[in-house]
Amino acid sequence: MKAWPSKFRVAFCERLQCPEARYTARMLEECLTPQGRRLRWVIRLLRPSFFRPDLDAIQRLGETDSWLAFRAELEGFSQDNQMRGSWVRNVLKVRLSGRLLNELAEYLFAGGGGKRASAGLASWWRRRPRDGSSRRWAAGW
């Protein structure tokens, strides 16, 4: 597969106007599941290392420079969650959303062949609902 023009981290920071020093925190904010967004402060207070697998995945995803590498990292993250994830991660889904990560990559590198690749992704990503209802809302895309 064709390589992207830049690494995922660089494209993310440029497109979402985020300093590279805030890349990890901003990615966590953007791509946590709705349940994760609601509970993250309580979880961080009770168990500060809970989001370590997510932060590690964000770092690895930031270094990818092609769809093949990105999807391989995402698949590895998903398998780790299934194999070693806790009840809170797997049943309550307090973790990064693989669907949102894919949609973010489509937004950043619209040539990826995804459903929304040519359908005004910049406006979609900014307007997307943050309450978990994006599947319903995006059905028209």
Secondary structure as the mmCIF struct_conf table of DSSP 4:
data_model
#
loop_
_struct_conf.conf_type_id
_struct_conf.id
_struct_conf.beg_label_comp_id
_struct_conf.beg_label_asym_id
_struct_conf.beg_label_seq_id
_struct_conf.end_label_comp_id
_struct_conf.end_label_asym_id
_struct_conf.end_label_seq_id
HELX_LH_PP_P HELX_LH_PP_P1 LYS A 2 LYS A 2
STRN STRN1 ALA A 3 ALA A 3
HELX_LH_PP_P HELX_LH_PP_P2 TRP A 4 TRP A 4
BEND BEND1 PRO A 5 SER A 6
HELX_RH_AL_P HELX_RH_AL_P1 PHE A 8 ARG A 15
TURN_TY1_P TURN_TY1_P1 LEU A 16 GLN A 17
HELX_RH_3T_P HELX_RH_3T_P1 GLU A 20 ARG A 22
HELX_RH_AL_P HELX_RH_AL_P2 TYR A 23 CYS A 31
STRN STRN2 LEU A 32 LEU A 32
HELX_RH_AL_P HELX_RH_AL_P3 PRO A 34 LEU A 46
TURN_TY1_P TURN_TY1_P2 PRO A 48 PHE A 51
HELX_RH_AL_P HELX_RH_AL_P4 ARG A 52 GLY A 62
TURN_TY1_P TURN_TY1_P3 GLU A 63 GLU A 63
STRN STRN3 SER A 66 SER A 66
HELX_RH_AL_P HELX_RH_AL_P5 TRP A 67 ARG A 84
HELX_RH_AL_P HELX_RH_AL_P6 TRP A 87 ASN A 90
TURN_TY1_P TURN_TY1_P4 VAL A 91 VAL A 91
BEND BEND2 LEU A 92 LEU A 92
BEND BEND3 ARG A 95 ARG A 95
STRN STRN4 LEU A 96 LEU A 96
HELX_RH_AL_P HELX_RH_AL_P7 GLY A 98 LEU A 108
BEND BEND4 PHE A 109 PHE A 109
HELX_RH_3T_P HELX_RH_3T_P2 ALA A 110 GLY A 112
TURN_TY1_P TURN_TY1_P5 LYS A 115 SER A 118
BEND BEND5 ALA A 119 ALA A 119
HELX_RH_AL_P HELX_RH_AL_P8 LEU A 121 ARG A 127
BEND BEND6 ARG A 130 GLY A 132
HELX_RH_AL_P HELX_RH_AL_P9 SER A 134 TRP A 137
HELX_RH_3T_P HELX_RH_3T_P3 ALA A 138 GLY A 140
#
